[in-house]
């Protein structure tokens, strides 16, 4: 009987040591894990237009959000939305973002092109002190967001 008690104790000690090692190793692995870069993301936001906020077309168009496609394949953004915390929403219409490219969405009025889109607004959208730019796909699913000021979470 002593042999089986000793062997059970040794087995229990080995299992405890293995569990302790796994508990230590998992957080270390999790800490080193880096999330893959999103296929489409908000890459930059210019929320405070340089100079005076005078609502001129030039000033409004210096407020913008860059949307980047990090994949090699084009992404159809038709029906996707870009919005702020106050609910101002821009909807992409008939726009295809090429692979490995960026489109800049300006607040003001202008002529849409391959690399620049315009919301055609006559007032600023992005709050200079604190706000969040949120990108959603055509199924209204969250894609990405960027927050500044007091808003750090989506």
N, C-alpha and C positions, 0 to 999 in steps of 0.2 A: 503494500500500500504506500509506502514512502516513495517509491519510484513514481507512481502515478501522481501523487501530490506534488512532488518536485517537478515533474514534467508539466503539470498544469500551471504551476507557478512560473516556470520558465516561459511557457507559451503565453501566459497572461502578461508577463514582463515584456516579451518581444512585441506583442500586439500593442501594448501601451506605448512602447518606444516608437513603433511605426506610426501610431496615431499622433503622437506629439510631433514627430518629424513632418508628417503631412500637414498638420495644423500650422506649423512654422513655414513650410514651403509654399502653401497656397497663397497667403497674403503677399509673400515676396514675388510670386509669379504675377499676381493680380496687379501689384504696384508697377511692375515693369511692362504690363500690357498697354499698348497704345492703340487707340481706336483708329480704324482706317479712315482715310479722308473721304468725306461724302462725295458722291458722284456729281451732285450739283449743290453749290453752297453760296452763301453770301460771303464774298471775299473781302469787300471794303465798303465802308459807309462814310460819306462826307455829309454829316448832319448839320454842321455849322458853316453855312456859306461864307467864304472869305469876304471881308469888307462889311459895309453897312447892310443891314437887312431892310432893303427899300422896296422889296417885292417887284423889282424890275425883272424882265425876262432873263437877263444875264445873271442876276443874283439867284433867282430861282433855279436856273440850270446848273449853278455851281453847288447845289445840294443834290446828291445822287447816291445810288446804291449799285455796287458791282455784283453781278451774278456770274459765277464761273462754273463751267462744265469741265470737270477733271478727267472725264473719260475720253476715249478716242472716238466714240460714236456720238452723233448728233442727238439732241434731246428735244422733243416737241414740247414747248412750254405753253401751248394753247390751253387756256383755262386756268393756268397757275396764277396765284395771287401773291402780292407783296403788300404787307400792311404794317401799320404802326399800332401802338397801344390804344390810341383814341379811335381806332376803327377806320381810318382813311385807308382805302384799299385800291390798289392798281391791279387790273387783270390783264394778263398777257393775251393778245389776240393774234392768231396766225403767225406765231414766231417760233422759229427753230434755231436753237443754240448749237452751233457747230461744236465738234469735239475739240477739247483743249483750247477753248476760247471763252471770252468774257464779254458780257453786254452791260452797258452802263444805263441805268434807269434814272433819268433826270426828273426833277419835280416839275419844272416849267414847261413852256410851249416850244415845240420844235418839230423838225421833220425826222421821222423814224428812219433809221438806217440799220445796217447789219450789226454795228457795234454800239449804237446809241438809240435808246427808246425814250419817249417823253410822255409824262403823265398828263400834260396839258392842263396843269393847275395854275391858278393865279395867286395862290397862297402857299406858304411853307408847310411841309408835312412833318418833317422830323424835328422833334423837340431838342433844342440845343443843350438843355440841362440833363435830361434823362429820358430815354425812350427805348423801344425795342423794335427792330425791323424783323418781321417774320415772313418766311417764304413757305407757301403751301402748294402742293400739286393740284391737279385738276380734280382729284377726289377729296379735296380739303384736308389731306393728310399733311402733318408737319414734315417739313424738309430740313429747314435750318432757321436759326435766328441769331441776331447779334444785338446785344444790349449795351448801353452806356449809362453813365451817371448812377442813379440809385437803383436801376433795374439791372440785375445781374442774372436772373433766371427767366426762362420762358414762361 
